[in-house]
Amino acid sequence: MSGKRGIAGTVTGHLGRQLAPRIAQLAPGLTTSFVREALHRAIQGVGPLPPAAAAADKQLAEQKGDVAKAVHEVIENHVRYSGASGFTTNVGGMVTAALTIPANITGQALIQCRMIAGIAHLRGYDLDDPRVRNAVLVTLLGEDKVDELVKQRKLPAPPMALATAPAHDPDLDAIVSAEVATELITKVAGKRIATTVGRRVPVVGGLVGMGADGYATWRVGRYADRELLPRNRR
């Protein structure tokens, strides 16, 4: 099944990358300031989801202080949220009520940001630190995209290096937000086209609808788990 989900994600992502530069008008409300607001809500809590740190601490308590197990549970919980299309649409709709951004796209981004933030908190990072917030957003892009952007020198470093930089670079805030906005527009494009294709090709539609979102969230969670190494809690 994971292979099928991977195929679905590849189809969606490829179509989105092909079309996103030409159809940014699909999401005219998707600005860099919106990305920051969505991150803030993901960390502070939105709708039925309590704050990321509080949820992570609850998992830590349930796992009797075992951080590794708590991180695993945070990932598993968010994969389940991500796989529930009605849930993600509802959460996304709370943020995009007055905008034209698809609520399911926003909901997935919120859930993934919250998951990454929870992992960062468990590993000893301060979620109020702007360096850490940039790292959360960069992690949302996924390992392959981050590696590509670092190689192209569009990003200075991967997430952990951003989170632990000696000082916060305010100019980096806009760069990170713009990359995330572009990625979300790519997802808007890819999902719309993949859905259209899926109506004509039932097998593809099934692959796209069954588990691509949950699988994508799991991959982002695993990336965050590997990338955001433990820091000493102060």
Residue pairs with C-beta under 8 A, 6 or more apart in sequence:
1 211
2 215
4 207
4 210
4 211
5 207
5 210
5 211
5 212
5 214
5 215
6 215
7 207
8 194
8 204
8 207
8 208
8 210
8 211
8 212
8 215
9 212
9 215
9 216
11 190
11 194
11 197
11 204
11 207
11 208
12 187
12 190
12 191
12 194
12 208
12 212
13 186
13 187
13 190
14 190
15 189
15 190
15 193
15 194
15 197
16 185
16 186
16 187
16 188
16 189
16 190
16 191
16 193
17 186
17 190
18 189
19 189
19 190
19 193
20 182
20 185
20 186
20 188
20 189
20 190
23 185
23 188
23 189
24 185
26 100
26 185
26 188
26 189
26 192
27 99
27 100
27 101
27 102
27 184
27 185
27 188
28 100
29 96
29 98
29 99
29 100
29 101
30 99
30 101
30 181
30 184
30 185
30 188
31 181
32 174
32 177
32 178
32 181
33 177
34 99
34 101
34 181
35 137
35 177
35 180
35 181
35 184
36 173
36 177
37 95
38 95
38 106
38 109
38 110
38 113
39 113
39 133
39 136
39 137
41 95
41 110
42 52
42 109
42 110
42 111
42 113
42 114
42 117
43 51
43 52
43 53
43 113
43 114
43 117
43 127
43 133
43 136
44 51
45 51
45 52
45 54
46 91
46 94
46 95
46 110
47 90
47 91
47 94
48 90
48 91
49 55
49 81
49 91
49 110
49 111
49 114
52 114
52 115
52 117
52 118
52 121
52 127
53 117
53 118
53 121
53 127
55 74
55 77
55 114
55 118
56 70
56 74
56 117
56 118
56 119
56 121
56 122
57 121
59 70
59 73
59 74
59 77
59 118
59 122
60 66
60 67
60 70
60 122
62 70
62 73
63 69
63 70
63 73
67 122
67 123
67 230
70 122
71 119
71 122
71 123
71 225
74 115
74 118
74 119
74 122
74 221
75 115
75 119
75 218
75 221
75 222
75 225
77 115
78 111
78 112
78 114
78 115
78 118
78 217
78 221
79 214
79 217
79 218
79 221
80 214
81 87
81 88
81 91
81 111
81 217
82 88
82 108
82 111
82 112
82 213
82 214
82 216
82 217
83 211
83 213
83 214
83 217
85 104
85 213
87 107
88 103
88 104
88 107
88 108
88 111
88 213
89 103
89 104
89 107
90 103
90 107
91 103
91 106
91 107
91 110
91 111
92 101
92 102
92 103
92 104
92 105
92 106
92 107
92 108
92 109
92 110
93 103
93 106
93 107
95 106
95 110
96 102
96 103
96 106
101 184
101 188
102 188
102 191
104 191
105 184
105 187
105 188
105 191
106 184
108 187
108 213
108 216
108 217
109 140
109 180
109 184
111 217
112 140
112 216
112 217
112 220
112 221
113 136
113 137
113 140
115 217
115 220
115 221
115 224
116 136
116 139
116 140
116 220
116 221
116 224
116 228
117 127
117 136
119 221
119 224
119 225
119 228
120 127
120 132
120 135
120 136
120 163
120 224
120 228
121 127
123 228
123 229
123 230
123 231
124 230
124 231
124 232
124 233
125 132
125 135
125 163
125 228
125 231
126 132
127 133
127 136
129 163
129 168
130 168
130 170
130 173
131 162
131 163
131 164
131 165
131 168
132 163
134 162
134 163
134 172
134 173
134 176
135 159
135 160
135 162
135 163
135 228
136 159
137 176
137 177
137 180
138 146
138 155
138 158
138 159
138 162
138 176
138 179
139 146
139 159
139 220
139 223
139 224
139 227
139 228
140 180
140 183
140 220
141 149
141 179
141 180
141 183
142 216
142 219
142 220
142 223
143 219
143 223
143 227
145 183
146 155
146 158
146 159
147 158
149 155
149 179
150 156
150 157
150 158
154 175
154 179
155 175
155 176
155 179
156 162
156 172
157 165
158 227
159 224
159 227
159 228
160 227
160 228
160 229
162 172
163 228
164 231
191 208
194 204
194 208
195 205
195 208
197 204
197 205
198 204
198 205
198 206
198 208
198 209
199 205
